[in-house]
Amino acid sequence: GDGTYRGADSLTKHGINCIALPGTIDNDIQGTDFTIGFDTALTTIVDCVDKLKDTSSSHHRCSVVEVMGNRCGDLAIYSGISCGAEILITPETGYDEEAVLEKLKYFESRKKNHAIVMVSEKVCDVNALADKISKSTGFAGRATILGHIQRGGAPTPTDRVLAARMGAKAVELLINGIGGHCVAIKNDEIISMPIEECISMPRRKRKDFYKLFEQLV
């Protein structure tokens, strides 16, 4: 993130060439389409939610699932699409409790026997929301906070290949005497840019993915 990137830039200015790599499950680093660790965490989330759906459908439940993200909704939107969630709550969508409850009542009127609400951490209290769902709709609300299970496990092949490609680019830059850069992937191409340029970029928004989610629901 910004702190590590600034540290690498500072060391470079003191004569120790450093190259920064984007390593975080949250996918919240500017300048790159994906970070190392994101795909692994996403795979873990999808596996967990797929198991939850089996229980939800047999008990007329609404599972409110909190995923990590550090105020970035990428894990929630990607897992929401992958798992067929009915409702998405992220920093990008905002949180409207009444709208959530009304949507669930609508889904129930359409004879849906379960629902998934995917929530980014720090946006709302998932336990309180699950309780409201139980009291205000016909669904039995249950909150699941996946927590640090998302940070563990063996890396997916996608993450291993991404890390190898980025690592090779970092070594290439250092061999050529370049420091103060960060490595990124844009449109499947491995690139680099000055760290100062990267951290000054506006945060990326997945508008096309949010549109896709609405179309699927």
C-alpha positions as CSV (number, residue, x, y, z in Angstrom):
1,G,0.0,0.0,0.0
2,D,0.9,3.7,0.1
3,G,3.0,3.4,3.3
4,T,5.3,0.6,1.9
5,Y,5.5,2.3,-1.5
6,R,6.5,5.6,0.1
7,G,9.2,3.7,2.1
8,A,10.6,2.2,-1.1
9,D,10.6,5.6,-2.8
10,S,12.4,7.1,0.2
11,L,15.1,4.4,0.3
12,T,15.7,4.9,-3.4
13,K,16.2,8.6,-2.8
14,H,18.8,7.7,-0.2
15,G,20.7,5.6,-2.7
16,I,19.3,2.2,-2.2
17,N,17.3,1.3,-5.3
18,C,14.0,-0.3,-4.5
19,I,11.1,-1.7,-6.6
20,A,7.7,-2.0,-5.0
21,L,5.3,-4.9,-5.8
22,P,1.6,-4.7,-5.2
23,G,0.9,-7.4,-2.6
24,T,-2.4,-7.3,-0.8
25,I,-5.6,-9.4,-0.9
26,D,-7.7,-6.2,-0.9
27,N,-6.8,-5.2,-4.5
28,D,-6.8,-1.6,-3.3
29,I,-3.5,-0.3,-4.8
30,Q,-3.7,2.3,-7.5
31,G,-2.1,1.8,-10.9
32,T,-2.6,-1.9,-11.2
33,D,-5.6,-4.0,-12.3
34,F,-4.8,-6.7,-9.8
35,T,-2.6,-7.3,-6.8
36,I,-0.7,-10.4,-5.7
37,G,-3.0,-12.3,-3.3
38,F,-6.3,-11.0,-4.5
39,D,-7.2,-14.1,-6.6
40,T,-6.2,-16.4,-3.8
41,A,-8.5,-14.6,-1.3
42,L,-11.3,-14.5,-3.8
43,T,-11.0,-18.3,-4.4
44,T,-11.2,-18.9,-0.7
45,I,-14.3,-16.7,-0.4
46,V,-16.1,-18.4,-3.2
47,D,-15.4,-21.8,-1.8
48,C,-16.8,-20.7,1.6
49,V,-19.9,-19.1,0.2
50,D,-20.7,-22.0,-2.0
51,K,-20.8,-24.2,1.1
52,L,-23.0,-21.6,2.9
53,K,-25.5,-21.7,0.1
54,D,-26.2,-25.4,0.6
55,T,-27.3,-24.7,4.2
56,S,-29.1,-21.4,3.3
57,S,-31.3,-23.0,0.7
58,S,-32.4,-25.9,3.0
59,H,-33.3,-23.6,5.9
60,H,-34.8,-20.5,4.2
61,R,-31.9,-18.4,5.3
62,C,-30.4,-15.1,4.2
63,S,-26.6,-15.3,4.7
64,V,-25.0,-12.0,5.4
65,V,-21.3,-12.5,4.5
66,E,-18.6,-10.0,5.4
67,V,-15.5,-10.1,3.3
68,M,-12.3,-8.1,3.6
69,G,-11.4,-5.2,1.4
70,N,-10.1,-2.3,3.6
71,R,-12.7,0.1,2.2
72,C,-12.3,-1.3,-1.3
73,G,-15.2,-3.3,-2.7
74,D,-13.3,-5.5,-5.2
75,L,-13.4,-8.7,-3.1
76,A,-17.2,-8.2,-2.5
77,I,-18.1,-7.4,-6.1
78,Y,-16.0,-10.2,-7.6
79,S,-17.3,-12.8,-5.1
80,G,-20.8,-11.5,-5.4
81,I,-20.9,-12.1,-9.1
82,S,-19.1,-15.5,-8.8
83,C,-21.4,-16.8,-6.1
84,G,-24.7,-15.3,-7.4
85,A,-25.3,-13.0,-4.4
86,E,-28.7,-11.2,-4.4
87,I,-27.5,-8.0,-2.7
88,L,-24.1,-6.2,-2.6
89,I,-23.0,-3.7,0.1
90,T,-19.7,-2.0,-0.5
91,P,-18.1,1.5,-0.1
92,E,-19.1,2.1,-3.7
93,T,-22.8,1.2,-3.3
94,G,-23.2,2.7,0.2
95,Y,-25.5,1.2,2.8
96,D,-29.3,1.7,2.8
97,E,-30.8,-0.7,5.4
98,E,-34.4,-0.1,4.4
99,A,-33.6,-0.7,0.7
100,V,-31.8,-4.0,1.6
101,L,-34.9,-5.2,3.6
102,E,-37.3,-4.2,0.8
103,K,-35.2,-6.1,-1.7
104,L,-35.3,-9.2,0.4
105,K,-39.0,-9.0,0.8
106,Y,-39.3,-8.8,-2.9
107,F,-37.1,-11.8,-3.4
108,E,-39.2,-13.7,-0.9
109,S,-42.4,-12.7,-2.8
110,R,-40.8,-14.3,-5.9
111,K,-40.5,-17.6,-3.9
112,K,-36.7,-17.5,-3.4
113,N,-35.8,-20.0,-0.7
114,H,-32.5,-18.4,0.2
115,A,-30.4,-15.2,-0.3
116,I,-26.8,-14.1,-0.1
117,V,-25.9,-10.5,1.0
118,M,-22.2,-9.8,0.3
119,V,-20.8,-7.0,2.5
120,S,-17.4,-5.3,2.4
121,E,-15.8,-4.9,5.9
122,K,-16.3,-1.5,7.7
123,V,-19.4,-0.6,5.8
124,C,-22.1,-1.9,8.2
125,D,-22.6,-4.2,11.3
126,V,-23.4,-7.5,9.7
127,N,-24.7,-9.1,12.9
128,A,-27.1,-6.2,13.4
129,L,-28.2,-6.5,9.8
130,A,-28.8,-10.3,10.1
131,D,-30.9,-9.6,13.2
132,K,-33.0,-7.0,11.3
133,I,-33.5,-9.4,8.5
134,S,-34.9,-12.1,10.8
135,K,-37.3,-9.6,12.4
136,S,-38.4,-7.8,9.2
137,T,-38.5,-10.5,6.6
138,G,-39.4,-14.2,6.3
139,F,-35.8,-15.1,6.0
140,A,-33.7,-16.3,8.9
141,G,-30.8,-13.9,8.9
142,R,-27.4,-15.3,9.7
143,A,-24.1,-13.4,9.7
144,T,-20.8,-14.9,8.7
145,I,-17.6,-13.0,9.0
146,L,-14.9,-14.8,7.1
147,G,-12.1,-12.8,8.7
148,H,-8.5,-13.9,8.4
149,I,-9.3,-17.2,6.7
150,Q,-9.2,-15.1,3.5
151,R,-5.5,-14.4,4.1
152,G,-4.4,-18.0,4.4
153,G,-3.9,-21.0,2.2
154,A,-1.8,-21.9,-0.8
155,P,-1.7,-19.3,-3.6
156,T,-3.8,-20.0,-6.7
157,P,-2.0,-20.7,-9.9
158,T,-3.1,-17.2,-11.1
159,D,-1.4,-15.5,-8.2
160,R,1.7,-17.6,-8.6
161,V,2.1,-16.7,-12.3
162,L,1.3,-13.0,-11.5
163,A,4.0,-12.9,-8.8
164,A,6.5,-14.6,-11.1
165,R,5.9,-12.1,-13.8
166,M,6.0,-9.1,-11.5
167,G,9.1,-10.4,-9.7
168,A,10.9,-10.9,-13.1
169,K,10.1,-7.3,-14.0
170,A,11.4,-6.0,-10.7
171,V,14.7,-7.8,-11.1
172,E,15.0,-6.5,-14.7
173,L,14.5,-2.9,-13.5
174,L,17.1,-3.2,-10.7
175,I,19.6,-4.7,-13.1
176,N,19.1,-1.7,-15.3
177,G,19.8,0.7,-12.4
178,I,16.2,1.8,-12.0
179,G,14.7,2.4,-8.5
180,G,11.7,4.2,-7.1
181,H,9.3,2.4,-9.4
182,C,6.4,0.0,-8.7
183,V,5.4,-2.9,-10.9
184,A,1.8,-3.3,-12.1
185,I,-0.4,-5.2,-14.5
186,K,-2.6,-3.3,-16.9
187,N,-4.6,-5.1,-19.6
188,D,-2.5,-8.2,-18.9
189,E,0.7,-6.4,-19.6
190,I,3.4,-6.1,-16.9
191,I,4.5,-2.5,-16.6
192,S,6.3,-0.2,-14.2
193,M,5.8,3.5,-13.2
194,P,7.4,5.9,-10.7
195,I,6.0,5.3,-7.2
196,E,5.1,9.0,-6.8
197,E,3.0,8.8,-10.0
198,C,1.2,5.7,-8.8
199,I,0.2,6.9,-5.3
200,S,-1.1,10.2,-6.8
201,M,-3.6,8.3,-9.0
202,P,-7.3,8.4,-8.1
203,R,-8.7,5.1,-6.7
204,R,-9.9,2.7,-9.5
205,K,-13.7,2.0,-9.6
206,R,-15.2,-1.1,-11.2
207,K,-18.3,0.6,-12.6
208,D,-18.6,-2.1,-15.3
209,F,-18.7,-4.8,-12.7
210,Y,-21.4,-3.1,-10.6
211,K,-23.5,-2.7,-13.8
212,L,-23.0,-6.4,-14.5
213,F,-24.1,-7.3,-11.0
214,E,-27.3,-5.3,-11.3
215,Q,-28.0,-7.0,-14.7
216,L,-27.5,-10.5,-13.2
217,V,-29.8,-9.8,-10.2
